[in-house]
């Protein structure tokens, strides 16, 4: 049997289009990585070296003194307890906000997808409409409402705000995911006598791992990076890490400690970075598994 000989021109391994794509990707990577590089190397330099002006150079005398000061003794206004106070405040805000918003969003998505509640489409449309209105529009009305109820400037207040503003996105994610599940599963569970909660807990929720991962990543990064809600609703005793970071940068007296500012910025960004590095592949799998199905 004769071997098949390829016909035609050999494909060129390097084309103008491919060069353009690589150039664009390299430029985009440099655009995002250069500020990160500057923050890291600056945070590891003493102020004497920073004054020399070469912000891109590696530190000649590497030191973690700025990181220690940013964490434990940097001034965030009248107090000099570092950004660690804001870190634990952010954790206290983050955990209940993420859990409650995902639970309520999953239940909403399940109800809208399978139970066909009367007026569900109208309710879903109104919920989504709220997601497109700028948050600043709601600030003053919410301040008045929470002040009248007596929970303004408290941990309960800021958690409730994050749950409310996370509902549209969470409901949309879970509704679209559940819309891609076979309706026969739901019908079979109904025939077997399953009710609203039993079907959700025993049938639907065990199949929701991909979208639960996606929802967790979105909520963790969104709530951790929030500034305006924490500043407005958390109260002085519960200010999150982002607000404390702003206070560190803007509370400097005398010489500005750029290394401490950069170290505090890196500390504030660690949680979202760790979440993305650890769970990035699960995020992609969750999206591919149906998070954007309609």
Secondary structure, DSSP 8 states (H G I E B T S, - for coil): -------S----SS-HHHHHHHHHHHHHHHHHHHHHHHHHHHHTS-HHHHTT--TTS--SS---HHHHHHHHT--SSS----THHHHHHHHHHHHHHHHHHHHHHHHHHHHHHHS--TTHHHHHHHHHHHHTS-THHHHHHHHHHHHHHT-TTSHHHHHHHHHHHHHHHHHHHHHHHHHTS-HHHHHHHHHTT--HHHHIIIIIGGG-HHHHHHHHHHHHHHHHT--HHHHHHS-GGG--HHHHHHHHHH---SS--HHHHHHHHHHHHHHHHHHHHHHHHHHHHHIIIIIT--
